[in-house]
Amino acid sequence: MADDRRDDMRDDRDDRDEGNGEGRVRRAGMRGGRGRRKVCRFTADPTLVIDYKNPQMLKDFITDKGKLVPRRISGNSSKAQRKVAKAIKRARMIALMPFTANH
């Protein structure tokens, strides 16, 4: 009788993914694969130039609140992300882009 309860408790304790063969536990809220890796648009297309005088292109890298979009979301390489950040800061200094969304 006690052995039956232990077996039931083991089954209820975690939901094991039997497809991978490793016995990893699937947690609620965690999704399967990571999806597709983002590619830096500046390294993929060498004709694109990061320039502070082009605020239309730089708006893709700013959130609605006016913050810079991080690399992991935009998919930029680290070199391109540094150039984009510097270009946005320069465009803000000469009033081509706003510092905040309220203006």
PAVO-980190 format. One record per residue (C-alpha): x, y negated, z negated; residue number from 1. Coordinates in steps of 0.2 Angstrom, whole numbers, always signed. Each point is the difference from the previous one (the first is absolute). Layout:
# residues N
      X      Y      Z    i
      X      Y      Z  NUM
...
//
This chain:
# residues 103
      X      Y      Z    i
     +0     +0     +0    1
    +14    -12     -4    2
     +9     +5    +16    3
    -15     -5    +10    4
     -1    -17     -8    5
    +19     -3     +4    6
     -3     +4    +18    7
    -14    -11     +1    8
    +10    -14     -8    9
    +14     +2    +12   10
    -12     -1    +15   11
     -8    -16     -7   12
    +16     -8     -5   13
     +6     -5    +17   14
     -4     +2    +18   15
    +14     +8     +9   16
     +3     -3    +18   17
     +2    +18     +7   18
     +5     -5    +17   19
    +18     -6     -3   20
     +6    +15     -9   21
     +9    -10    -13   22
    -14     -2    -12   23
     +0    -18     -2   24
    -14     -9     -9   25
    -11    -11    +10   26
     -5    -16    -10   27
    -15    -10     +2   28
     +3    -16    +10   29
    +16     +7     +9   30
     -2     +2    +18   31
     +9    +13    +11   32
    +13     -6    +12   33
     +8    -17     +1   34
     -7     -5    +17   35
    +10     -7    +14   36
    +16    -10     -3   37
     -1    -18     +4   38
    +13     -7    +13   39
     +8    -17     -1   40
     -8    -10    +15   41
    +16    -10     +1   42
    +12    +15     +3   43
    -13     +9    +11   44
     -1    -16    +11   45
    +16     -9     +2   46
     -9    -15     +9   47
     -9     -5    -16   48
    +10    -14     -9   49
     -3     -5    -18   50
     -2    -19     +1   51
     -6    -12    -13   52
     -7    -11    +14   53
    -13    +14     +4   54
    -13     +0    -14   55
    -12    +10     +9   56
    +12    +15     +0   57
     +4     -3    -18   58
    -18     +0     -6   59
     +0    +19     +2   60
    +13     +1    -14   61
    -10    -10    -13   62
    -15     +5    -10   63
    -16     -9     -2   64
     +6     -8    -16   65
    +16     -6     +8   66
    +12    +14     -6   67
    +13     +9    +10   68
     -5    +17     +6   69
    +13    +13     -7   70
    +10    +11    +11   71
     -9    +16     -4   72
    -16     -7     +6   73
     +6    -10    +15   74
    +12    +14     +6   75
    +14    -12     +3   76
    +18     +5     -2   77
    +10     -8    -14   78
     +9    -11    +12   79
    -15     -6     +9   80
    -10     -3    -17   81
    +14    -11     -6   82
     -1    -10    +16   83
    -19     -1     -1   84
     +1     -6    -18   85
    +13    -14     +5   86
    -10     -5    +15   87
    -16     -2    -11   88
     +8    -10    -13   89
     +8    -12    +13   90
    -17     -1     +9   91
     -8     -5    -17   92
    +13    -13     -3   93
     -3     -9    +16   94
    -19     +2     -3   95
     -4    +12    +15   96
     -7    +12    -13   97
     -9     -3    -16   98
     +8     +5    -17   99
    -17     +6     -7  100
    -17     +5     +8  101
     -9    -14     -9  102
     +7    -14    +12  103
//
